[in-house]
């Protein structure tokens, strides 16, 4: 029996309980997302396929699958987050190991793809890193990629294999709606995220305002210049795909307060959070910040202000759809309207 794929026009998919999957489905956990992978397996009603990754003293990565996967539909869950290069190389080795073990179909499940930020050649003599990574994933033997909230959705075009691109906003908006925040306005920190912010606002049924920021170099620090739209007397939800230092969100919160905003919240799909970001957010004007569990090993403890929302059930349903050869697009009906 398949999962109940019922949807709500306002909240998107509601992931229901699953019956155990067929025996030819194999879920493997890389060292980057073992807890996340276990959540997915639990939701699907299957056991994780035994496997092991080891880093030797000189930095060499070794992976081994401890169970027969010949002819099976396999999904390796391995995010590309800190340590980015170690996790990425491990992902390639897992894909290669599955191919050499005669897996029938290999899907790379990448909850967070860090190199998605390197999507263009916007300076002389620089690499388009996302394209290099896409080529490497395909060369290793992946038949499909499943990921969430790429920094630039056009990166799907870097792959010649199918890419299923999930969005966290339906899950985040459902949680925000449960809090009953009145007089809410959604705010994008910059014009580049304006379309996605409008999708958040559409799901929540609230207005949207746009921030204008400048990022002159690679220091990961941005300057907030202006806010387009009124926030006076409103509660504001700032949204973004990820945050590293927390600087843009904290600076935006200060500008919003200057413009008369009341309580300020923030929500991001991926809490990358470099060293010092947790303290910066805790000391900021942000009342509460929400992020998903695509990255499960923060470099420092999360502050009290931060709340984690799980998107593992959404990934589980996507894996179920891929395995059953049914439509993955049914998991995000709002995308067909925006």
Backbone bond lengths (Angstrom), bond angles and torsions (degrees), N, CA, C in turn:
res aa  C-N    CA-C-N  psi(-1)  N-CA   C-N-CA  omega(-1)  CA-C   N-CA-C  phi
1 X - - - 1.470 - - 1.519 108.94 -
2 X 1.307 117.53 134.59 1.453 121.44 179.00 1.522 111.03 -82.45
3 X 1.328 114.62 167.68 1.461 119.79 176.06 1.508 110.12 -68.62
4 X 1.311 116.65 157.13 1.452 122.16 172.33 1.516 108.43 -73.07
5 X 1.338 117.46 112.55 1.458 121.24 -176.96 1.518 112.29 -95.17
6 X 1.323 117.50 25.54 1.453 120.06 -178.94 1.509 110.94 -61.94
7 X 1.323 115.68 146.31 1.455 121.27 179.86 1.505 110.25 -127.14
8 X 1.318 114.87 160.80 1.450 123.12 175.92 1.513 107.44 -119.87
9 X 1.321 117.83 132.54 1.461 120.83 -174.86 1.510 112.74 -61.73
10 X 1.332 117.92 -19.74 1.452 120.85 -178.07 1.525 111.85 -97.92
11 X 1.318 117.15 -37.01 1.461 119.54 -172.54 1.512 113.99 -105.84
12 X 1.340 118.03 -11.94 1.450 119.06 -177.25 1.515 110.38 84.55
13 X 1.328 117.07 -156.38 1.468 120.31 -172.31 1.513 112.64 -70.19
14 X 1.311 114.63 143.12 1.469 120.41 171.13 1.528 106.68 -112.82
15 X 1.323 115.79 112.13 1.458 120.54 -175.45 1.517 108.95 -80.50
16 X 1.320 115.98 119.93 1.447 121.18 -176.88 1.528 110.11 -101.00
17 X 1.321 115.89 -177.38 1.456 120.33 -178.29 1.522 110.34 -70.24
18 X 1.330 116.14 154.16 1.452 123.18 -177.54 1.522 110.48 -112.53
19 X 1.307 115.64 150.80 1.448 120.92 162.56 1.528 107.30 -84.00
20 X 1.312 118.68 154.09 1.470 119.93 -179.89 1.517 112.04 -53.85
21 X 1.336 115.82 141.16 1.452 121.40 -178.30 1.527 110.85 -75.46
22 X 1.336 114.73 168.27 1.455 120.16 178.55 1.533 110.02 -66.53
23 X 1.335 115.99 157.35 1.450 121.05 -175.04 1.510 114.69 -65.88
24 X 1.343 119.31 -17.85 1.456 119.57 -178.04 1.522 112.55 -87.95
25 X 1.315 118.50 7.22 1.465 122.66 175.77 1.522 109.16 -91.88
26 X 1.331 116.39 128.26 1.464 120.88 -179.70 1.523 109.67 -127.94
27 X 1.326 116.89 123.38 1.461 123.26 176.60 1.521 107.78 -109.02
28 X 1.326 116.55 123.77 1.458 121.40 179.49 1.520 109.58 -115.40
29 X 1.317 116.37 143.71 1.461 121.94 -179.38 1.513 110.12 -108.83
30 X 1.341 116.83 115.90 1.453 120.01 170.56 1.515 109.97 -74.70
31 X 1.323 116.94 172.23 1.458 120.00 -177.03 1.519 112.72 -71.83
32 X 1.331 118.01 -12.85 1.464 120.48 -179.60 1.511 114.14 -77.80
33 X 1.347 118.23 -29.54 1.469 121.34 -175.22 1.525 112.88 -141.02
34 X 1.319 119.36 54.22 1.470 119.66 -177.87 1.533 113.29 -66.26
35 X 1.317 117.62 -39.27 1.469 120.59 -179.56 1.518 110.14 -69.76
36 X 1.329 116.56 -43.18 1.466 121.60 179.25 1.529 109.94 -61.59
37 X 1.328 116.52 -43.97 1.463 120.49 179.30 1.525 111.07 -62.47
38 X 1.329 116.89 -39.08 1.463 120.22 178.54 1.525 110.88 -64.18
39 X 1.319 117.31 -39.41 1.466 120.83 176.92 1.534 110.78 -61.04
40 X 1.328 115.94 -41.88 1.460 120.21 178.71 1.523 110.39 -62.94
41 X 1.339 116.00 -47.57 1.462 120.32 -179.71 1.523 111.28 -61.13
42 X 1.336 116.84 -41.51 1.464 120.65 179.03 1.530 110.58 -61.88
43 X 1.316 116.34 -40.76 1.463 120.10 -179.55 1.522 111.47 -66.99
44 X 1.335 115.98 -34.92 1.460 120.55 179.03 1.523 112.89 -81.42
45 X 1.325 116.71 -12.80 1.456 120.39 -179.11 1.516 113.35 74.90
46 X 1.342 117.19 32.62 1.468 121.42 178.70 1.522 109.43 -125.80
47 X 1.320 115.76 163.45 1.455 121.67 173.95 1.527 109.20 -89.44
48 X 1.331 116.98 142.90 1.454 119.65 172.78 1.530 108.99 -62.85
49 X 1.317 115.96 138.85 1.452 120.39 175.54 1.530 108.74 -70.52
50 X 1.322 118.62 125.87 1.472 120.54 -177.61 1.531 111.43 -59.93
51 X 1.316 115.49 131.94 1.464 121.06 178.06 1.526 107.97 -156.96
52 X 1.324 115.45 167.33 1.459 119.29 -173.67 1.520 109.76 -147.94
53 X 1.337 116.47 135.52 1.466 122.33 173.73 1.516 108.41 -122.94
54 X 1.316 115.43 139.17 1.461 121.19 -178.18 1.518 109.54 -138.94
55 X 1.338 115.92 139.04 1.459 121.46 174.29 1.516 107.99 -109.63
56 X 1.329 116.50 118.94 1.449 121.00 -179.50 1.529 110.60 -75.89
57 X 1.317 116.34 169.36 1.460 121.61 -172.61 1.522 113.04 -59.84
58 X 1.343 117.66 -30.49 1.459 119.01 -179.95 1.526 112.71 -88.02
59 X 1.362 117.47 2.20 1.451 121.49 176.44 1.506 114.92 102.35
60 X 1.330 118.01 -3.05 1.455 121.86 178.18 1.524 111.05 -65.88
61 X 1.338 116.90 139.82 1.463 121.81 178.91 1.530 109.18 -103.84
62 X 1.324 116.01 133.15 1.462 122.75 178.58 1.524 108.25 -125.31
63 X 1.338 117.24 131.08 1.467 120.77 177.59 1.519 109.29 -126.73
64 X 1.331 115.27 149.04 1.455 120.32 179.31 1.517 110.14 -149.85
65 X 1.331 115.84 133.35 1.459 122.32 175.31 1.519 107.32 -93.40
66 X 1.310 116.97 128.02 1.470 121.39 -172.52 1.534 113.23 -99.40
67 X 1.321 116.98 15.06 1.459 120.04 -178.88 1.526 108.67 -146.64
68 X 1.293 116.25 151.48 1.460 121.29 179.65 1.534 110.77 -65.62
69 X 1.336 117.25 125.47 1.466 121.87 177.39 1.519 111.12 -120.15
70 X 1.326 118.09 13.21 1.464 121.58 -178.93 1.533 110.37 -58.15
71 X 1.326 116.30 125.12 1.454 122.06 177.31 1.512 115.04 74.55
72 X 1.339 117.67 11.00 1.468 119.98 -176.08 1.533 111.86 -100.59
73 X 1.315 115.25 157.51 1.468 123.24 176.99 1.528 106.64 -87.13
74 X 1.329 117.77 107.57 1.464 121.21 -168.93 1.523 112.11 -110.99
75 X 1.331 114.63 145.50 1.457 122.48 179.49 1.532 107.76 -133.09
76 X 1.321 117.36 114.62 1.453 121.59 178.04 1.526 108.80 -100.25
77 X 1.335 116.49 118.32 1.466 122.64 -177.44 1.527 108.04 -94.74
78 X 1.316 116.08 108.85 1.460 120.91 -177.18 1.526 109.22 -153.30
79 X 1.338 116.18 107.21 1.452 120.54 178.76 1.519 111.96 -78.72
80 X 1.320 115.43 154.98 1.465 121.21 177.48 1.526 107.61 -106.19
81 X 1.328 115.88 77.23 1.454 122.74 177.53 1.527 107.86 -128.69
82 X 1.317 118.68 -172.01 1.465 122.30 -176.20 1.534 111.77 -59.86
83 X 1.352 118.80 129.14 1.468 127.83 -4.94 1.530 110.64 -76.82
84 X 1.310 116.10 114.39 1.460 122.35 -167.03 1.524 112.32 -57.80
85 X 1.322 117.42 -52.63 1.462 119.68 -174.54 1.526 111.91 -67.51
86 X 1.333 117.71 -39.55 1.460 120.52 176.65 1.526 110.88 -60.59
87 X 1.330 116.23 -45.56 1.463 120.21 -178.88 1.525 111.79 -66.13
88 X 1.334 115.94 -37.49 1.465 118.80 -179.15 1.528 110.84 -68.48
89 X 1.322 117.15 -45.78 1.466 120.25 179.25 1.529 110.31 -62.89
90 X 1.327 116.76 -39.35 1.463 119.34 177.18 1.524 110.92 -61.35
91 X 1.338 116.95 -40.27 1.460 120.43 177.17 1.528 110.89 -57.77
92 X 1.327 116.53 -45.28 1.464 120.35 179.30 1.526 111.14 -60.82
93 X 1.325 116.34 -41.30 1.461 119.85 -179.34 1.531 111.62 -66.81
94 X 1.339 116.34 -37.21 1.468 119.04 177.32 1.523 110.50 -63.73
95 X 1.330 116.12 -44.19 1.465 119.65 179.33 1.526 110.13 -60.74
96 X 1.330 116.08 -44.93 1.462 120.19 179.54 1.523 111.24 -63.18
97 X 1.328 117.10 -41.73 1.472 120.67 179.37 1.523 111.05 -61.88
98 X 1.338 116.68 -41.21 1.461 120.58 179.20 1.525 111.10 -66.35
99 X 1.329 116.45 -40.58 1.467 119.73 178.83 1.526 110.23 -63.19
100 X 1.341 116.74 -44.28 1.470 120.53 -178.68 1.526 112.49 -72.14
101 X 1.367 115.24 -17.98 1.462 119.55 175.51 1.524 111.50 -90.21
102 X 1.339 116.66 8.84 1.470 123.13 175.03 1.520 113.75 66.45
103 X 1.363 116.38 34.41 1.465 119.17 171.40 1.526 108.91 -61.86
104 X 1.323 115.93 141.42 1.466 119.28 -177.90 1.519 111.86 -70.18
105 X 1.338 116.37 -40.13 1.460 121.69 -175.31 1.518 108.08 -146.20
106 X 1.331 117.31 133.30 1.467 121.87 -176.05 1.521 109.43 -121.24
107 X 1.323 116.59 118.31 1.461 121.89 175.27 1.514 109.20 -111.63
108 X 1.326 116.22 124.02 1.461 121.62 174.55 1.526 108.33 -85.22
109 X 1.322 116.39 111.48 1.469 121.87 179.17 1.521 106.95 -95.39
110 X 1.333 116.40 107.13 1.459 122.35 -174.08 1.534 108.16 -116.49
111 X 1.333 117.87 91.21 1.479 119.10 -177.29 1.527 112.88 -55.45
112 X 1.350 117.15 -41.47 1.464 121.06 176.72 1.516 108.60 -133.52
113 X 1.337 116.61 124.57 1.457 122.88 -178.52 1.526 108.22 -109.88
114 X 1.328 116.21 93.10 1.459 121.67 -172.50 1.521 113.11 -58.47
115 X 1.331 117.07 -40.63 1.458 120.03 -175.24 1.531 112.95 -71.67
116 X 1.323 117.30 1.18 1.463 119.86 173.93 1.530 111.56 -62.58
117 X 1.336 116.58 -18.25 1.471 119.25 176.91 1.535 111.40 -69.75
118 X 1.331 116.84 -23.40 1.466 120.48 -179.41 1.507 111.00 -93.64
119 X 1.329 117.25 66.81 1.464 122.16 -170.16 1.525 114.39 -101.80
120 X 1.335 118.62 -0.71 1.462 119.17 -174.12 1.525 110.61 -156.04
121 X 1.323 115.31 161.39 1.460 122.13 175.72 1.532 106.93 -101.13
122 X 1.332 115.32 86.60 1.455 121.06 -175.28 1.528 112.66 -101.72
123 X 1.331 116.54 3.50 1.456 122.60 174.70 1.521 108.19 -139.88
124 X 1.317 118.34 158.04 1.466 119.46 178.37 1.528 111.51 -65.11
125 X 1.330 114.90 142.53 1.466 122.67 170.46 1.529 113.60 58.09
126 X 1.335 116.69 44.14 1.466 121.32 175.39 1.526 109.44 -120.43
127 X 1.316 115.41 157.66 1.460 121.51 179.86 1.524 110.82 -87.83
128 X 1.327 116.46 144.71 1.465 121.30 169.02 1.528 105.59 -89.82
129 X 1.316 115.45 85.91 1.461 121.96 -167.93 1.519 113.44 -62.96
130 X 1.330 117.07 -36.98 1.456 119.52 -179.35 1.524 111.11 -62.64
131 X 1.336 117.22 -36.29 1.462 120.61 179.65 1.534 110.44 -69.36
132 X 1.329 116.74 -39.99 1.462 120.18 177.69 1.531 109.89 -60.90
133 X 1.330 116.68 -43.96 1.468 120.88 -179.97 1.531 110.71 -65.21
134 X 1.333 116.79 -40.47 1.461 120.19 178.76 1.522 110.39 -61.32
135 X 1.331 116.35 -44.13 1.465 120.10 178.48 1.526 111.10 -61.59
136 X 1.334 116.85 -40.07 1.464 121.06 -178.73 1.526 111.27 -66.60
137 X 1.332 117.18 -41.50 1.469 121.38 179.77 1.520 110.12 -62.68
138 X 1.325 116.58 -42.69 1.463 119.95 178.33 1.525 111.18 -67.54
139 X 1.344 116.90 -43.59 1.464 120.73 -178.82 1.523 111.06 -62.33
140 X 1.340 117.09 -32.87 1.468 120.80 179.33 1.520 111.46 -68.16
141 X 1.351 116.88 -26.01 1.455 119.47 175.46 1.511 116.55 123.83
142 X 1.338 118.86 12.10 1.466 120.42 178.96 1.522 110.48 -68.95
143 X 1.329 116.22 136.89 1.462 121.86 176.71 1.519 112.03 -93.11
144 X 1.334 115.89 -17.59 1.468 119.64 -174.64 1.524 108.12 -161.94
145 X 1.323 116.47 155.17 1.465 122.43 176.66 1.520 108.74 -126.95
146 X 1.330 115.84 134.38 1.462 122.66 174.99 1.517 107.39 -121.78
147 X 1.311 117.42 121.30 1.463 120.65 -176.34 1.521 109.93 -145.03
148 X 1.335 115.73 179.82 1.466 120.21 -177.27 1.517 111.00 -136.44
149 X 1.317 116.22 135.11 1.461 124.99 171.71 1.525 112.63 43.39
150 X 1.326 114.82 66.42 1.459 120.10 172.13 1.523 109.38 -62.03
151 X 1.332 116.35 143.29 1.470 119.75 179.28 1.519 110.93 -58.26
152 X 1.320 116.42 -35.76 1.462 121.98 176.65 1.529 107.82 -130.54
153 X 1.325 118.79 107.03 1.471 121.01 -175.85 1.525 113.87 -57.68
154 X 1.348 117.43 -24.46 1.463 118.73 -178.95 1.522 112.22 -66.41
155 X 1.334 118.01 -10.94 1.460 120.95 177.24 1.525 111.01 -60.66
156 X 1.330 117.41 -22.88 1.464 119.61 175.15 1.525 110.59 -54.77
157 X 1.322 116.69 -31.30 1.455 121.26 179.74 1.510 113.91 -74.05
158 X 1.337 117.75 -11.64 1.460 120.82 175.63 1.529 111.42 -72.30
159 X 1.320 116.65 -20.27 1.459 121.88 -178.75 1.523 110.12 -97.29
160 X 1.315 116.02 145.13 1.466 119.87 170.72 1.522 110.87 -96.52
161 X 1.347 117.27 -12.17 1.466 120.99 173.25 1.528 107.94 -89.32
162 X 1.333 118.25 159.82 1.468 120.43 -179.93 1.533 111.96 -62.56
163 X 1.322 115.78 142.41 1.460 122.91 175.75 1.522 108.56 -124.02
164 X 1.317 116.73 122.67 1.470 121.57 173.94 1.515 107.55 -99.49
165 X 1.329 115.46 115.07 1.458 122.29 -173.28 1.530 108.92 -106.53
166 X 1.327 116.39 106.58 1.459 121.22 179.89 1.521 110.56 -87.89
167 X 1.334 115.70 158.23 1.461 122.43 178.19 1.525 109.25 -123.57
168 X 1.319 115.87 136.69 1.463 120.67 -178.07 1.518 112.36 -84.74
169 X 1.322 117.86 -12.28 1.464 118.03 -167.03 1.534 114.31 -64.27
170 X 1.345 118.47 -32.46 1.464 118.29 179.06 1.525 110.77 -63.61
171 X 1.338 116.47 -40.26 1.469 121.18 179.07 1.525 110.13 -68.29
172 X 1.334 116.54 -43.40 1.466 120.59 179.34 1.519 110.87 -64.12
173 X 1.332 116.46 -45.00 1.468 119.72 -177.62 1.519 111.81 -65.52
174 X 1.325 116.66 -35.57 1.466 119.08 176.85 1.526 110.57 -61.52
175 X 1.336 116.21 -39.08 1.460 120.15 178.65 1.531 110.45 -69.69
176 X 1.317 116.97 -43.20 1.469 120.33 179.22 1.521 110.47 -61.20
177 X 1.315 116.54 -41.61 1.464 119.94 -179.47 1.522 111.01 -62.63
178 X 1.330 116.51 -34.38 1.462 119.92 -179.09 1.524 112.49 -67.17
179 X 1.330 117.31 -18.39 1.465 120.83 -179.10 1.522 112.40 -81.38
180 X 1.331 116.69 -15.50 1.463 120.44 176.98 1.518 114.19 64.45
181 X 1.323 117.52 39.59 1.471 121.48 179.86 1.526 109.11 -75.56
182 X 1.311 116.67 123.90 1.466 120.93 -178.24 1.527 110.76 -90.28
183 X 1.345 114.66 161.03 1.473 122.02 176.92 1.526 111.36 49.29
184 X 1.314 115.79 50.11 1.460 121.21 -174.56 1.519 111.49 -91.32
185 X 1.316 115.49 143.07 1.462 123.72 173.86 1.525 107.29 -130.96
186 X 1.326 116.83 137.26 1.465 121.69 175.53 1.513 109.07 -91.44
187 X 1.331 116.65 137.41 1.464 121.57 -178.26 1.520 110.30 -126.06
188 X 1.328 116.11 127.42 1.455 121.25 171.27 1.527 108.63 -90.51
189 X 1.338 119.23 136.34 1.468 119.85 -178.89 1.520 113.23 -72.00
190 X 1.334 117.54 -15.56 1.466 119.94 178.65 1.519 109.41 -157.22
191 X 1.326 115.70 169.29 1.465 120.99 -177.73 1.522 111.79 -66.20
192 X 1.341 117.45 -28.93 1.449 120.71 -178.53 1.523 113.75 -63.72
193 X 1.330 116.84 -27.29 1.459 120.63 -179.47 1.529 111.32 -101.60
194 X 1.328 116.98 11.27 1.460 121.04 -173.86 1.526 112.63 -62.69
195 X 1.350 117.14 -42.53 1.466 119.46 -178.71 1.522 110.79 -64.51
196 X 1.335 116.74 -42.22 1.460 119.98 178.77 1.526 110.84 -65.91
197 X 1.351 116.69 -39.07 1.469 120.27 177.70 1.526 110.61 -62.90
198 X 1.321 116.20 -37.41 1.469 119.98 177.68 1.525 110.71 -63.50
199 X 1.346 117.21 -34.44 1.463 120.69 176.94 1.532 110.43 -67.30
200 X 1.345 117.03 -39.70 1.470 120.85 173.67 1.530 109.65 -58.31
201 X 1.322 116.08 -49.44 1.463 121.15 -177.76 1.521 111.24 -61.63
202 X 1.337 116.24 -37.92 1.461 120.38 179.30 1.520 110.81 -64.33
203 X 1.331 117.18 -42.18 1.461 120.35 178.78 1.525 111.90 -65.17
204 X 1.337 115.49 -36.33 1.468 120.12 -178.22 1.526 112.64 -87.38
205 X 1.329 117.01 -13.61 1.461 120.74 -178.89 1.515 113.05 68.72
206 X 1.350 116.46 40.31 1.466 121.45 -177.80 1.527 109.21 -131.82
207 X 1.348 118.18 167.27 1.471 120.60 177.90 1.524 111.93 -73.05
208 X 1.343 115.57 168.58 1.458 121.93 179.09 1.521 109.65 -130.06
209 X 1.333 116.58 141.65 1.467 122.06 172.96 1.526 107.60 -124.82
210 X 1.341 115.90 159.30 1.460 121.16 -173.24 1.524 109.93 -123.33
211 X 1.325 115.78 132.40 1.455 120.52 173.10 1.516 110.49 -89.29
212 X 1.302 116.33 155.42 1.463 122.46 177.68 1.518 107.35 -123.03
213 X 1.352 116.41 114.42 1.455 119.23 -177.50 1.520 110.16 -128.91
214 X 1.305 114.77 158.28 1.466 121.85 178.67 1.520 108.87 -120.43
215 X 1.348 116.21 135.95 1.464 121.66 177.10 1.530 107.04 -125.43
216 X 1.344 118.92 90.29 1.453 122.00 -171.28 1.526 115.75 -73.81
217 X 1.354 119.21 -18.14 1.462 120.48 -176.34 1.519 109.74 -149.24
218 X 1.335 117.46 -163.23 1.464 122.65 -177.93 1.529 112.03 -100.73
219 X 1.315 117.74 24.85 1.465 121.12 -177.28 1.526 112.86 -78.61
220 X 1.358 117.93 -4.25 1.469 124.31 -177.69 1.526 111.98 66.98
221 X 1.339 116.39 18.68 1.452 121.62 176.21 1.529 108.90 -116.24
222 X 1.316 116.26 128.92 1.464 120.90 -179.32 1.525 109.80 -117.00
223 X 1.325 114.75 151.55 1.460 120.78 178.20 1.525 109.23 -106.95
224 X 1.325 116.60 123.01 1.461 121.60 178.42 1.524 108.70 -82.50
225 X 1.328 115.85 122.56 1.460 120.04 -175.28 1.522 113.29 -98.29
226 X 1.330 118.30 -40.56 1.461 120.20 -174.67 1.525 109.82 -164.24
227 X 1.328 116.13 165.34 1.456 123.08 173.90 1.514 108.26 -121.08
228 X 1.311 116.81 125.65 1.465 122.09 -179.71 1.516 107.88 -95.81
229 X 1.318 116.96 107.61 1.455 122.40 -177.69 1.523 110.62 120.92
230 X 1.329 116.88 162.47 1.455 122.19 -176.18 1.525 111.59 -96.12
231 X 1.333 115.29 134.40 1.466 121.30 175.95 1.529 110.93 -124.45
232 X 1.301 117.32 5.88 1.463 121.02 -176.57 1.524 110.72 -61.08
233 X 1.335 116.05 126.16 1.456 121.79 179.50 1.516 114.90 73.35
234 X 1.339 116.93 11.66 1.463 121.40 -176.78 1.529 111.00 -111.50
235 X 1.324 115.29 152.15 1.457 120.70 166.20 1.527 107.69 -86.05
236 X 1.318 116.72 139.00 1.463 120.27 -171.32 1.523 110.41 -121.42
237 X 1.335 114.73 135.52 1.465 121.77 172.59 1.524 108.31 -111.24
238 X 1.329 117.33 107.88 1.457 121.64 174.37 1.521 108.79 -80.96
239 X 1.328 117.43 135.92 1.465 121.16 -178.29 1.524 109.89 -128.62
240 X 1.321 116.40 146.08 1.459 121.82 177.05 1.522 107.77 -159.07
241 X 1.349 116.39 166.03 1.456 118.68 -179.97 1.519 112.00 -78.83
242 X 1.339 117.87 -32.67 1.458 120.16 176.52 1.529 109.08 -158.69
243 X 1.318 115.62 165.15 1.460 120.99 170.43 1.522 108.13 -139.11
244 X 1.330 115.32 139.05 1.458 120.65 -179.38 1.529 110.11 -105.21
245 X 1.309 116.83 -61.84 1.468 120.24 179.76 1.521 112.56 -92.61
246 X 1.339 117.03 -17.15 1.460 120.32 -174.61 1.516 112.38 79.83
247 X 1.351 117.55 -2.81 1.459 120.90 -174.96 1.504 114.60 -61.89
248 X 1.341 117.48 -44.50 1.469 120.40 -178.49 1.522 111.53 -63.63
249 X 1.330 116.36 -43.48 1.459 119.72 -179.31 1.524 111.40 -66.63
250 X 1.330 116.52 -40.90 1.464 119.67 179.96 1.519 111.21 -67.04
251 X 1.335 116.88 -40.77 1.466 120.45 177.97 1.516 111.14 -66.80
252 X 1.327 116.25 -39.88 1.462 119.87 177.77 1.523 110.98 -63.36
253 X 1.337 116.91 -38.68 1.460 120.36 178.54 1.526 110.93 -60.55
254 X 1.322 117.12 -39.41 1.463 120.79 177.72 1.523 111.46 -63.88
255 X 1.319 116.72 -43.08 1.469 120.75 179.11 1.525 110.29 -65.20
256 X 1.334 116.99 -41.34 1.466 120.42 179.47 1.525 111.26 -63.01
257 X 1.323 116.83 -39.76 1.464 120.54 176.77 1.521 110.83 -62.48
258 X 1.329 115.74 -41.39 1.469 120.14 178.03 1.516 111.35 -62.36
259 X 1.350 116.56 -28.28 1.471 121.11 179.92 1.518 112.36 -88.60
260 X 1.345 117.65 6.83 1.463 120.81 173.90 1.507 116.15 95.78
261 X 1.329 118.62 13.03 1.463 120.97 178.57 1.524 110.80 -68.56
262 X 1.323 116.72 151.57 1.464 121.76 176.49 1.529 109.27 -89.36
263 X 1.315 118.28 -112.57 1.468 120.20 179.52 1.528 110.37 -76.96
264 X 1.324 115.48 141.56 1.462 121.02 -177.83 1.524 109.15 -120.50
265 X 1.324 115.12 127.99 1.451 122.67 178.37 1.531 108.52 -118.14
266 X 1.308 116.03 162.88 1.464 120.80 177.12 1.517 108.71 -139.84
267 X 1.338 115.91 147.82 1.464 121.33 177.40 1.516 108.66 -143.50
268 X 1.324 116.30 130.39 1.461 121.29 177.33 1.524 108.72 -132.64
269 X 1.310 115.77 150.63 1.460 119.64 177.80 1.529 110.87 -71.44
270 X 1.342 116.24 -41.94 1.462 120.61 -175.23 1.529 110.45 -124.81
271 X 1.309 116.66 117.62 1.461 120.94 176.90 1.513 110.12 -90.20
272 X 1.340 116.99 83.66 1.463 120.80 -177.70 1.528 109.90 -67.35
273 X 1.324 117.47 -51.20 1.463 124.32 168.28 1.525 114.70 53.23
274 X 1.321 115.52 83.52 1.460 121.31 174.42 1.529 110.02 -71.67
275 X 1.323 116.73 172.84 1.456 121.65 -177.98 1.533 110.61 -57.91
276 X 1.326 116.32 129.31 1.454 121.84 -179.69 1.510 114.03 96.62
277 X 1.342 117.78 -16.50 1.466 120.53 -177.42 1.525 111.69 -67.64
278 X 1.334 117.34 -39.30 1.464 120.66 -178.22 1.526 111.02 -60.97
279 X 1.322 116.66 -45.43 1.466 120.09 179.72 1.524 110.55 -66.13
280 X 1.325 116.52 -38.99 1.462 120.63 179.85 1.529 110.84 -61.43
281 X 1.320 116.40 -43.25 1.465 120.23 179.83 1.521 110.82 -69.69
282 X 1.325 117.43 -40.19 1.456 121.16 179.42 1.528 111.43 -61.30
283 X 1.317 117.31 -35.47 1.468 121.65 -178.17 1.526 112.85 -89.49
284 X 1.311 118.28 1.39 1.461 121.67 -174.80 1.526 111.67 -86.70
285 X 1.334 115.35 -178.98 1.467 121.99 177.87 1.525 112.35 -82.36
286 X 1.322 117.38 -0.83 1.463 121.29 177.70 1.525 109.39 -71.09
287 X 1.322 115.92 124.98 1.462 119.52 -178.73 1.526 111.68 -74.44
288 X 1.335 116.17 -43.12 1.460 120.18 179.27 1.528 108.48 -153.98
289 X 1.341 114.84 143.49 1.456 119.94 -179.42 1.518 109.33 -125.54
290 X 1.319 115.69 137.17 1.460 122.06 -178.25 1.529 109.07 -116.55
291 X 1.331 115.59 140.94 1.460 120.29 174.84 1.517 108.34 -149.10
292 X 1.326 116.52 161.47 1.454 120.02 -179.68 1.519 110.26 -88.09
293 X 1.326 115.54 178.59 1.469 121.18 -177.29 1.528 112.45 -100.90
294 X 1.342 117.61 27.73 1.465 120.11 177.97 1.523 111.40 -65.67
295 X 1.325 117.34 -26.27 1.463 122.65 175.70 1.522 106.82 -117.22
296 X 1.322 116.94 115.86 1.466 119.02 -171.36 1.517 114.16 -108.71
297 X 1.328 117.89 2.21 1.463 120.58 -178.56 1.520 110.56 -126.11
298 X 1.335 118.23 74.62 1.467 120.22 179.84 1.523 111.36 -63.64
299 X 1.330 116.23 151.70 1.468 120.13 -177.68 1.523 111.21 -72.55
300 X 1.325 118.40 -16.47 1.463 122.41 176.02 1.523 108.38 -150.00
301 X 1.336 118.75 160.31 1.463 120.95 -177.39 1.523 111.86 -57.77
302 X 1.337 115.68 144.72 1.455 120.56 179.31 1.523 110.42 -73.50
303 X 1.333 118.06 143.20 1.461 120.78 178.33 1.526 111.33 -74.80
304 X 1.316 116.03 167.43 1.463 120.79 -178.43 1.518 112.02 -61.33
305 X 1.320 116.07 -29.20 1.461 119.86 -176.73 1.525 113.26 -69.98
306 X 1.314 117.89 -16.25 1.457 120.81 -172.02 1.516 111.48 -97.09
307 X 1.323 115.77 134.01 1.458 122.71 -179.65 1.521 108.73 -124.94
308 X 1.332 116.45 133.61 1.457 121.77 -177.55 1.529 110.18 -99.99
309 X 1.330 115.67 130.54 1.462 123.19 178.29 1.523 107.64 -113.04
310 X 1.310 117.89 129.19 1.460 120.45 -175.43 1.529 112.17 -83.75
311 X 1.336 115.01 133.24 1.467 121.46 173.00 1.532 110.21 -110.35
312 X 1.331 117.29 9.85 1.456 120.51 177.76 1.530 111.97 -58.00
313 X 1.351 119.66 -40.02 1.472 118.13 177.42 1.526 113.11 -60.78
314 X 1.330 117.48 -34.23 1.460 120.42 178.21 1.533 110.55 -67.72
315 X 1.334 117.01 -42.22 1.458 120.27 175.90 1.522 110.75 -63.88
316 X 1.328 116.88 -38.09 1.466 120.27 179.26 1.520 110.79 -61.69
317 X 1.323 115.77 -42.58 1.460 118.17 -179.55 1.520 110.96 -69.37
318 X 1.336 117.17 -34.67 1.464 120.10 176.43 1.529 110.55 -64.34
319 X 1.330 116.36 -42.50 1.465 120.33 178.50 1.523 110.04 -64.01
320 X 1.309 116.39 -41.62 1.463 120.09 176.73 1.531 110.47 -58.63
321 X 1.340 116.45 -44.11 1.465 120.06 -179.03 1.522 111.37 -65.39
322 X 1.335 116.67 -41.69 1.470 120.03 178.02 1.524 110.16 -63.23
323 X 1.314 115.91 -44.69 1.465 120.96 -178.49 1.528 111.39 -64.49
324 X 1.336 116.89 -39.76 1.459 121.74 -178.73 1.523 113.05 -86.21
325 X 1.357 116.21 -2.03 1.467 122.24 -179.66 1.523 111.45 61.18
326 X 1.336 115.86 41.77 1.462 121.22 174.93 1.530 109.08 -112.10
327 X 1.299 116.94 173.23 1.459 121.82 -172.17 1.520 112.17 -71.39
328 X 1.336 116.20 124.72 1.460 121.15 173.94 1.520 110.41 -79.34
329 X 1.330 117.83 -26.02 1.472 121.12 -177.13 1.519 112.11 -62.54
330 X 1.324 118.17 -19.90 1.463 120.42 177.84 1.518 111.97 -66.59
331 X 1.340 117.68 -13.18 1.459 120.85 -179.06 1.517 112.47 -79.79
332 X 1.326 117.52 -14.56 1.460 119.55 178.48 1.519 110.00 -139.69
333 X 1.351 117.18 70.84 1.463 120.90 -177.37 1.524 113.22 -62.90
334 X 1.330 118.15 -25.82 1.474 120.49 -179.89 1.514 111.55 -64.42
335 X 1.362 118.98 -24.65 1.458 120.91 -177.72 1.523 111.41 -68.52
336 X 1.312 118.60 -22.45 1.452 120.44 179.80 1.514 111.18 -80.74
337 X 1.333 115.98 -4.49 1.462 120.04 -177.91 1.521 112.28 -112.12
338 X 1.377 117.15 -3.10 1.450 119.92 -175.21 1.507 110.49 -122.77
